[in-house]
C-alpha cells in the first residue's frame, strides 16, 4: 500500500470498522441487493483515454443483452425477480442506438437506466455546463426512451446518479469535476439518490461510510456529503439526493488487509465469504435493522470483468446465495437503484414486514415492466 493510499485509507478505515461492529445483528434479514453498473460500452481498458468504435460498442451491448438473461435467469429472489443491473449510462457518451437497445433490455425486465457523468477531465467543468448536460440527458432518457421515474407518477423526471471517476461534488482534489455546487445542481434537476460511494481507494473517499443518509452540509458547497444525517425510521428525509452507500471496510485475506468496497470485477468476483462480510456490515435505516441494504458496483462493459458478472463465478455465487437464504430464513430482494431508494423511504415512514412490497413506494417508472415480469 503506497503512502498516499495509506493516508486516504486512514481517513475512513477506523470509522468504517467501528460502524461494522455496531451493525452486526443476528436472525433473518431482508437483504436488499442492488448492482450499480457504471455502464460504458466505449471502454478500452488498454487505452482509457479513447473510446471504442461504435461498431464494437454495438457488438458488446448486443452480446450483453443476449447472454446475461440466459446466464442468470434460473436464480430468483423472494418475489421471483432475477438479478438486474442499474445501468448508469454516461451522459457525455449518449448514442441513440445504444440507449435504445439498452432500454429494450430493461423494459423486458432486466434492469433500469439511470445517469452517469464524466466531466472536468481536461479542465474544470462549469456549473452551467453540468446543469445543461444533466437536463438534456434526463429529458432524452425520459421522453425518447421511456426510462427514469416520476415521484408518485407525476412531475418532472427523477433520476439516480453516479459520478465518473468517483469525483462527486468536486471531492477529488479538484480533478474530474470542478463544480463545487454540483450536489445542488443534482437536487434541482431531479436527482433523488446518489450511488457513487464508496469510492475507496480513490482520494475522493470521504470519512462517512456504510450509511444511508441526507447531506449534512449546504448543497452548494464542495462535497456536502462529507457529513450527514442518517436516515431514521419515523423521520421522512427532506434533503435530496439521498446518499445510498455500499459496504466499505478492510477485509483480511491472503497477504494482509484488503479494501472491501463492494466491487464486482474479474479481480474481485462475488463469493460467499464476501457476501457474509456485506451482510454483517448491516447498512440500514436506523430503527429498521432487519432490512439490510447491499449496494454493489461494477463496470459491466469491461471485458475483463464479464465472467464475474454473468459467468461461472456469478452463477456459482447465486446458487449458493439462494440456497443459503432459503436455509437461513433471509429474504433476498434483487432491486434497482430506484427500488432501493423506495424501500429506504418506506423504512423511514415506519413500514416493516416484507421489504419487497415497497419497490414502487414513491418513485414509479415512466415505462417498463414491473418486477417479476422479466422474461422467462
Secondary structure as a PSIPRED ss2 file (coil, helix, strand):
# PSIPRED VFORMAT (PSIPRED V4.0)

   1 X C   1.000  0.000  0.000
   2 X C   1.000  0.000  0.000
   3 X H   0.000  1.000  0.000
   4 X H   0.000  1.000  0.000
   5 X H   0.000  1.000  0.000
   6 X H   0.000  1.000  0.000
   7 X H   0.000  1.000  0.000
   8 X H   0.000  1.000  0.000
   9 X H   0.000  1.000  0.000
  10 X H   0.000  1.000  0.000
  11 X H   0.000  1.000  0.000
  12 X H   0.000  1.000  0.000
  13 X H   0.000  1.000  0.000
  14 X H   0.000  1.000  0.000
  15 X H   0.000  1.000  0.000
  16 X H   0.000  1.000  0.000
  17 X H   0.000  1.000  0.000
  18 X H   0.000  1.000  0.000
  19 X H   0.000  1.000  0.000
  20 X H   0.000  1.000  0.000
  21 X H   0.000  1.000  0.000
  22 X H   0.000  1.000  0.000
  23 X H   0.000  1.000  0.000
  24 X C   1.000  0.000  0.000
  25 X C   1.000  0.000  0.000
  26 X C   1.000  0.000  0.000
  27 X C   1.000  0.000  0.000
  28 X C   1.000  0.000  0.000
  29 X C   1.000  0.000  0.000
  30 X E   0.000  0.000  1.000
  31 X E   0.000  0.000  1.000
  32 X E   0.000  0.000  1.000
  33 X E   0.000  0.000  1.000
  34 X E   0.000  0.000  1.000
  35 X E   0.000  0.000  1.000
  36 X E   0.000  0.000  1.000
  37 X E   0.000  0.000  1.000
  38 X E   0.000  0.000  1.000
  39 X E   0.000  0.000  1.000
  40 X C   1.000  0.000  0.000
  41 X C   1.000  0.000  0.000
  42 X C   1.000  0.000  0.000
  43 X C   1.000  0.000  0.000
  44 X C   1.000  0.000  0.000
  45 X C   1.000  0.000  0.000
  46 X C   1.000  0.000  0.000
  47 X C   1.000  0.000  0.000
  48 X C   1.000  0.000  0.000
  49 X C   1.000  0.000  0.000
  50 X C   1.000  0.000  0.000
  51 X C   1.000  0.000  0.000
  52 X C   1.000  0.000  0.000
  53 X C   1.000  0.000  0.000
  54 X H   0.000  1.000  0.000
  55 X H   0.000  1.000  0.000
  56 X H   0.000  1.000  0.000
  57 X H   0.000  1.000  0.000
  58 X H   0.000  1.000  0.000
  59 X H   0.000  1.000  0.000
  60 X H   0.000  1.000  0.000
  61 X H   0.000  1.000  0.000
  62 X H   0.000  1.000  0.000
  63 X H   0.000  1.000  0.000
  64 X H   0.000  1.000  0.000
  65 X H   0.000  1.000  0.000
  66 X H   0.000  1.000  0.000
  67 X H   0.000  1.000  0.000
  68 X H   0.000  1.000  0.000
  69 X H   0.000  1.000  0.000
  70 X H   0.000  1.000  0.000
  71 X H   0.000  1.000  0.000
  72 X H   0.000  1.000  0.000
  73 X C   1.000  0.000  0.000
  74 X C   1.000  0.000  0.000
  75 X C   1.000  0.000  0.000
  76 X E   0.000  0.000  1.000
  77 X C   1.000  0.000  0.000
  78 X C   1.000  0.000  0.000
  79 X C   1.000  0.000  0.000
  80 X C   1.000  0.000  0.000
  81 X C   1.000  0.000  0.000
  82 X E   0.000  0.000  1.000
  83 X C   1.000  0.000  0.000
  84 X C   1.000  0.000  0.000
  85 X E   0.000  0.000  1.000
  86 X E   0.000  0.000  1.000
  87 X E   0.000  0.000  1.000
  88 X E   0.000  0.000  1.000
  89 X E   0.000  0.000  1.000
  90 X E   0.000  0.000  1.000
  91 X H   0.000  1.000  0.000
  92 X H   0.000  1.000  0.000
  93 X H   0.000  1.000  0.000
  94 X C   1.000  0.000  0.000
  95 X C   1.000  0.000  0.000
  96 X H   0.000  1.000  0.000
  97 X H   0.000  1.000  0.000
  98 X H   0.000  1.000  0.000
  99 X H   0.000  1.000  0.000
 100 X H   0.000  1.000  0.000
 101 X H   0.000  1.000  0.000
 102 X H   0.000  1.000  0.000
 103 X H   0.000  1.000  0.000
 104 X H   0.000  1.000  0.000
 105 X H   0.000  1.000  0.000
 106 X H   0.000  1.000  0.000
 107 X H   0.000  1.000  0.000
 108 X H   0.000  1.000  0.000
 109 X H   0.000  1.000  0.000
 110 X H   0.000  1.000  0.000
 111 X E   0.000  0.000  1.000
 112 X E   0.000  0.000  1.000
 113 X E   0.000  0.000  1.000
 114 X E   0.000  0.000  1.000
 115 X E   0.000  0.000  1.000
 116 X E   0.000  0.000  1.000
 117 X E   0.000  0.000  1.000
 118 X C   1.000  0.000  0.000
 119 X C   1.000  0.000  0.000
 120 X C   1.000  0.000  0.000
 121 X C   1.000  0.000  0.000
 122 X C   1.000  0.000  0.000
 123 X C   1.000  0.000  0.000
 124 X C   1.000  0.000  0.000
 125 X C   1.000  0.000  0.000
 126 X C   1.000  0.000  0.000
 127 X H   0.000  1.000  0.000
 128 X H   0.000  1.000  0.000
 129 X H   0.000  1.000  0.000
 130 X H   0.000  1.000  0.000
 131 X H   0.000  1.000  0.000
 132 X H   0.000  1.000  0.000
 133 X H   0.000  1.000  0.000
 134 X H   0.000  1.000  0.000
 135 X H   0.000  1.000  0.000
 136 X H   0.000  1.000  0.000
 137 X H   0.000  1.000  0.000
 138 X H   0.000  1.000  0.000
 139 X H   0.000  1.000  0.000
 140 X H   0.000  1.000  0.000
 141 X H   0.000  1.000  0.000
 142 X H   0.000  1.000  0.000
 143 X H   0.000  1.000  0.000
 144 X H   0.000  1.000  0.000
 145 X H   0.000  1.000  0.000
 146 X C   1.000  0.000  0.000
 147 X C   1.000  0.000  0.000
 148 X C   1.000  0.000  0.000
 149 X E   0.000  0.000  1.000
 150 X E   0.000  0.000  1.000
 151 X E   0.000  0.000  1.000
 152 X C   1.000  0.000  0.000
 153 X C   1.000  0.000  0.000
 154 X E   0.000  0.000  1.000
 155 X E   0.000  0.000  1.000
 156 X E   0.000  0.000  1.000
 157 X E   0.000  0.000  1.000
 158 X E   0.000  0.000  1.000
 159 X E   0.000  0.000  1.000
 160 X E   0.000  0.000  1.000
 161 X E   0.000  0.000  1.000
 162 X E   0.000  0.000  1.000
 163 X E   0.000  0.000  1.000
 164 X H   0.000  1.000  0.000
 165 X H   0.000  1.000  0.000
 166 X H   0.000  1.000  0.000
 167 X C   1.000  0.000  0.000
 168 X H   0.000  1.000  0.000
 169 X H   0.000  1.000  0.000
 170 X H   0.000  1.000  0.000
 171 X C   1.000  0.000  0.000
 172 X C   1.000  0.000  0.000
 173 X C   1.000  0.000  0.000
 174 X C   1.000  0.000  0.000
 175 X C   1.000  0.000  0.000
 176 X C   1.000  0.000  0.000
 177 X C   1.000  0.000  0.000
 178 X C   1.000  0.000  0.000
 179 X C   1.000  0.000  0.000
 180 X C   1.000  0.000  0.000
 181 X C   1.000  0.000  0.000
 182 X H   0.000  1.000  0.000
 183 X H   0.000  1.000  0.000
 184 X H   0.000  1.000  0.000
 185 X H   0.000  1.000  0.000
 186 X H   0.000  1.000  0.000
 187 X H   0.000  1.000  0.000
 188 X H   0.000  1.000  0.000
 189 X C   1.000  0.000  0.000
 190 X C   1.000  0.000  0.000
 191 X E   0.000  0.000  1.000
 192 X E   0.000  0.000  1.000
 193 X E   0.000  0.000  1.000
 194 X E   0.000  0.000  1.000
 195 X C   1.000  0.000  0.000
 196 X C   1.000  0.000  0.000
 197 X C   1.000  0.000  0.000
 198 X C   1.000  0.000  0.000
 199 X C   1.000  0.000  0.000
 200 X C   1.000  0.000  0.000
 201 X C   1.000  0.000  0.000
 202 X C   1.000  0.000  0.000
 203 X C   1.000  0.000  0.000
 204 X C   1.000  0.000  0.000
 205 X C   1.000  0.000  0.000
 206 X C   1.000  0.000  0.000
 207 X C   1.000  0.000  0.000
 208 X C   1.000  0.000  0.000
 209 X C   1.000  0.000  0.000
 210 X C   1.000  0.000  0.000
 211 X C   1.000  0.000  0.000
 212 X E   0.000  0.000  1.000
 213 X E   0.000  0.000  1.000
 214 X E   0.000  0.000  1.000
 215 X E   0.000  0.000  1.000
 216 X C   1.000  0.000  0.000
 217 X C   1.000  0.000  0.000
 218 X C   1.000  0.000  0.000
 219 X C   1.000  0.000  0.000
 220 X C   1.000  0.000  0.000
 221 X C   1.000  0.000  0.000
 222 X C   1.000  0.000  0.000
 223 X C   1.000  0.000  0.000
 224 X H   0.000  1.000  0.000
 225 X H   0.000  1.000  0.000
 226 X H   0.000  1.000  0.000
 227 X C   1.000  0.000  0.000
 228 X E   0.000  0.000  1.000
 229 X E   0.000  0.000  1.000
 230 X E   0.000  0.000  1.000
 231 X C   1.000  0.000  0.000
 232 X E   0.000  0.000  1.000
 233 X C   1.000  0.000  0.000
 234 X C   1.000  0.000  0.000
 235 X E   0.000  0.000  1.000
 236 X C   1.000  0.000  0.000
 237 X C   1.000  0.000  0.000
 238 X C   1.000  0.000  0.000
 239 X C   1.000  0.000  0.000
 240 X C   1.000  0.000  0.000
 241 X C   1.000  0.000  0.000
 242 X E   0.000  0.000  1.000
 243 X E   0.000  0.000  1.000
 244 X E   0.000  0.000  1.000
 245 X C   1.000  0.000  0.000
 246 X C   1.000  0.000  0.000
 247 X C   1.000  0.000  0.000
 248 X C   1.000  0.000  0.000
 249 X E   0.000  0.000  1.000
 250 X E   0.000  0.000  1.000
 251 X E   0.000  0.000  1.000
 252 X E   0.000  0.000  1.000
 253 X E   0.000  0.000  1.000
 254 X C   1.000  0.000  0.000
 255 X C   1.000  0.000  0.000
 256 X E   0.000  0.000  1.000
 257 X E   0.000  0.000  1.000
 258 X E   0.000  0.000  1.000
 259 X E   0.000  0.000  1.000
 260 X E   0.000  0.000  1.000
 261 X C   1.000  0.000  0.000
 262 X C   1.000  0.000  0.000
 263 X E   0.000  0.000  1.000
 264 X E   0.000  0.000  1.000
 265 X C   1.000  0.000  0.000
 266 X C   1.000  0.000  0.000
 267 X C   1.000  0.000  0.000
 268 X C   1.000  0.000  0.000
 269 X C   1.000  0.000  0.000
 270 X C   1.000  0.000  0.000
 271 X C   1.000  0.000  0.000
 272 X H   0.000  1.000  0.000
 273 X H   0.000  1.000  0.000
 274 X H   0.000  1.000  0.000
 275 X H   0.000  1.000  0.000
 276 X H   0.000  1.000  0.000
 277 X H   0.000  1.000  0.000
 278 X H   0.000  1.000  0.000
 279 X H   0.000  1.000  0.000
 280 X H   0.000  1.000  0.000
 281 X H   0.000  1.000  0.000
 282 X C   1.000  0.000  0.000
 283 X C   1.000  0.000  0.000
 284 X C   1.000  0.000  0.000
 285 X C   1.000  0.000  0.000
 286 X E   0.000  0.000  1.000
 287 X C   1.000  0.000  0.000
 288 X C   1.000  0.000  0.000
 289 X C   1.000  0.000  0.000
 290 X C   1.000  0.000  0.000
 291 X E   0.000  0.000  1.000
 292 X E   0.000  0.000  1.000
 293 X E   0.000  0.000  1.000
 294 X E   0.000  0.000  1.000
 295 X E   0.000  0.000  1.000
 296 X E   0.000  0.000  1.000
 297 X E   0.000  0.000  1.000
 298 X E   0.000  0.000  1.000
 299 X C   1.000  0.000  0.000
 300 X C   1.000  0.000  0.000
 301 X C   1.000  0.000  0.000
 302 X C   1.000  0.000  0.000
 303 X C   1.000  0.000  0.000
 304 X C   1.000  0.000  0.000
 305 X C   1.000  0.000  0.000
 306 X H   0.000  1.000  0.000
 307 X H   0.000  1.000  0.000
 308 X H   0.000  1.000  0.000
 309 X H   0.000  1.000  0.000
 310 X H   0.000  1.000  0.000
 311 X C   1.000  0.000  0.000
 312 X H   0.000  1.000  0.000
 313 X H   0.000  1.000  0.000
 314 X H   0.000  1.000  0.000
 315 X H   0.000  1.000  0.000
 316 X H   0.000  1.000  0.000
 317 X H   0.000  1.000  0.000
 318 X H   0.000  1.000  0.000
 319 X H   0.000  1.000  0.000
 320 X H   0.000  1.000  0.000
 321 X H   0.000  1.000  0.000
 322 X H   0.000  1.000  0.000
 323 X H   0.000  1.000  0.000
 324 X H   0.000  1.000  0.000
 325 X H   0.000  1.000  0.000
 326 X H   0.000  1.000  0.000
 327 X H   0.000  1.000  0.000
 328 X H   0.000  1.000  0.000
 329 X C   1.000  0.000  0.000
 330 X C   1.000  0.000  0.000
 331 X E   0.000  0.000  1.000
 332 X E   0.000  0.000  1.000
 333 X E   0.000  0.000  1.000
 334 X E   0.000  0.000  1.000
 335 X E   0.000  0.000  1.000
 336 X C   1.000  0.000  0.000
 337 X H   0.000  1.000  0.000
 338 X H   0.000  1.000  0.000
 339 X H   0.000  1.000  0.000
 340 X H   0.000  1.000  0.000
 341 X H   0.000  1.000  0.000
 342 X H   0.000  1.000  0.000
 343 X H   0.000  1.000  0.000
 344 X H   0.000  1.000  0.000
 345 X H   0.000  1.000  0.000
 346 X H   0.000  1.000  0.000
 347 X H   0.000  1.000  0.000
 348 X H   0.000  1.000  0.000
 349 X C   1.000  0.000  0.000
 350 X C   1.000  0.000  0.000
 351 X C   1.000  0.000  0.000
 352 X C   1.000  0.000  0.000
 353 X C   1.000  0.000  0.000
 354 X C   1.000  0.000  0.000
 355 X H   0.000  1.000  0.000
 356 X H   0.000  1.000  0.000
 357 X H   0.000  1.000  0.000
 358 X H   0.000  1.000  0.000
 359 X C   1.000  0.000  0.000
 360 X C   1.000  0.000  0.000
 361 X C   1.000  0.000  0.000
 362 X C   1.000  0.000  0.000
 363 X E   0.000  0.000  1.000
 364 X E   0.000  0.000  1.000
 365 X E   0.000  0.000  1.000
 366 X C   1.000  0.000  0.000
 367 X C   1.000  0.000  0.000
 368 X C   1.000  0.000  0.000
 369 X C   1.000  0.000  0.000
 370 X C   1.000  0.000  0.000
 371 X C   1.000  0.000  0.000
 372 X C   1.000  0.000  0.000
 373 X C   1.000  0.000  0.000
 374 X C   1.000  0.000  0.000
 375 X C   1.000  0.000  0.000
 376 X C   1.000  0.000  0.000
